[in-house]
Amino acid sequence: MELTRKDFLVGALASVGAVIATACGDSGTTSGGGGGGTGGGGTGGGTSNTTSSNTGTTTSTGGAGTGGAGTGGSAPTGCTETIAANHGHTIEVTDADVAAGADKTYDIMGTAPHTHDVVVTAADFTMLAGGSTVTITSSTTNAHSHDVTITC
């Protein structure tokens, strides 16, 4: 049977792991390998690499695991805000704002030559915490206002 490049590299890496475990005085078993899991980009990742410095044996089978979007994982952080007919205004609704759930007034001046206020109510924050999108109209300044859409 011909030794493939992959087989050579897997064996070489497993040998390096055995040397490191022995050099560190590890008298137990070290496991590595694995992969994504169902919350971070797929499942599995092959069989774990096992090294035992007591017996001097090394087994290694691996692979890349399966890709894909996965399920679970951590919740997204922050919110996405869009200001209609924008000309330099900015707003940032944070996770802490949503968690507090109290009425809050945002000044959205940004780099615009004037300001507007956007009032996000406790009810709006409840909707945002539940994954809904809210659109709020800013105060009127210089004969115009802006619709601000927030999604968390």
N, C-alpha and C positions, 0 to 999 in steps of 0.2 A: 504494500500500500504506500502511496506517495504522500509525503508530509506537505500539507498546504501551508501557505503563509499564515492564515488564521490560526491553524492548529499550533504552529510554531510560536506565534505571539501569545496565545492563551497559555501554553505550557511554560513559556519564559516568564510571563507575569506571575503565574502561580508559584514558580520556583523562587522568584524575588520575594513574594509574600512569605514563603517558608523561611527564607534567610532572615528577613526582617523580624518575624515572630521569634525565631531562635535567638537572634542577636539581642532582642529586647528581654530575653529571659522568660518568655511566655511559656508556661508549662501547660496551658489549657488549649482550648480550641478557639480559633478565630474564624468568624464567618463574614463574608462580604458578598458582593454581587447583588442580585435583586434588580429592581428597576422601578419604574414609575409608580405602580399602584393605581388604584381606581380613582384617586383624587388628583393625580398630577400628570396626566398625559398617557394613560394607557394602563396595561396590566402586565405584571410579571417582568422578568428580565432574565430568565434562565435560572439555572440552579446555582445556589450559593457556592462560593469557593470555600473549601474547608481545609485548614492547615492544622496539623497537630505536631508540635515539636517533640512530643514524647515518642511518637511512633515514626516520625520522619516521613509520613505519607501526605500526599497532596492530591486532591481530586479537584477537577475543574471542568465544569461544563457551563457554557454561558450562551449568550445570545442577546439580541437587542430587545427582546420583549415586543409587545404589540403597541403600536402607536394609537393615535386617536385623541379625542378631546378628553376622555375620562369623565368621571362623575365626582361630585363632591368638590373637595378642595376648599380653599379659603374664600371668604366673601370678598367681593370687590371693595376697594376703598375709595372714598370720595364720591363726589357726584359729578355729573356732566351738566353744564349749563350752556344754554344758547340764548343769545340776545338778538332779537329780530331788528333789522334795519340798524345794525350796530355801526358806530363810528368812533370806536375807542373805549367803550364802556367795558368794565369787567366785574364779575361777581364770583365768589368762591363759597359754596355751601359745603361745609365739612361734615364728616361722620359725627363729630362731637355735637355739631348744631342739630343734626337729625336726632341723635340720642337724647339730647336735652329736651327736645320737643316743645320748647316755649317760643312764643311769638318773637320774631327777630326782624329788625330793620337793617337792610344792607344799603350802603352808599355805593353806587356802581360807577362813580366818576371815571376811574381808569385814566386814560390819556385824553379823554374828551375835554373840550373847553367848558363844560358845565356838568352838573350832577343830576342824578335821579335817585329816588329812594325806591326800594323794592321791599315790601312787607310780606314775609313768609309767616303764616299763622301756625299755631299749634296743630290745627287740623291738617294744614298742608304737610307739616313734618310727619304726622301720622301716616298720611298717604305715601310720602316718600319712603318711610321706613318699611312700608308694606310692598314696595317695589313699583308703585304707581308713578306716573309722570304728572307734574303740575305745571301750569302756565299761569303766570301772574303778570299783570300790567303794572309797569312802573308809574311813579308820579309823573306829572306833566311839567316839563321845563322847556322854555323857548318854543312853545306851541307844539310840542310833540311828546310822545311817550314811547316806551318799548315794551313788547311782550317778552318776558323772560321764561324760558322753558327749562325745568330742572328735572333730572332723572337720577335716582340713586340706586 
